[in-house]
Amino acid sequence: MPKKIILPSAPENDLGKQEVLEEKPIKTSKKTIVYETDDSETDDDNNISIEKPKVKRAQTEKQLQAWRKAQETKLKNDEMRRELKRLQELEYQKQRDEKIVKKALSIKKKQIKKELILDEISDDDTPIESLPKRKPRPQTVQPVVQQPIKPKFNFV
């Protein structure tokens, strides 16, 4: 059997008391109000906590118009930010591509120069001269430093 809860805002019944039949508490706001039941039994189960719904004030037409205008402005600003970000990404990608092309060109030029130098050397019929051999350095021996011998004194 559902428990009876007396609420001040509930419609009156034929006995003049205001009752609402509830088993589960209503969860609509953070405030919790505890009402006791009318039953003659006095158990802990008779105390039921329900949450009183919070009544919101209706917005005026002017407030609604201001809210709609704010929403439109927000959407427009979001679109502008997206477009700006897209343009910045395109610019960044374009600059990066230009740097890659410049680097590739410089590498290719270096390769061409190396090939030209190799072609010039291979076309040359002059004999390869041997380089004079270097004389090895004489190894220097570091002198060993000897510590002076301490004289021993023998006392008789």
Secondary structure, DSSP 8 states (H G I E B T S, - for coil): --EEE--TTS-B-TTS-B-EEESS---SSS-EEEE---SS---GGG-EEEE---------HHHHHHHHHHHHHHHHHHHHHHHHHHHHHHHHHHHHHHHHHHHHHHHHHHHHHHHHHHHHHHH--S------------------------------
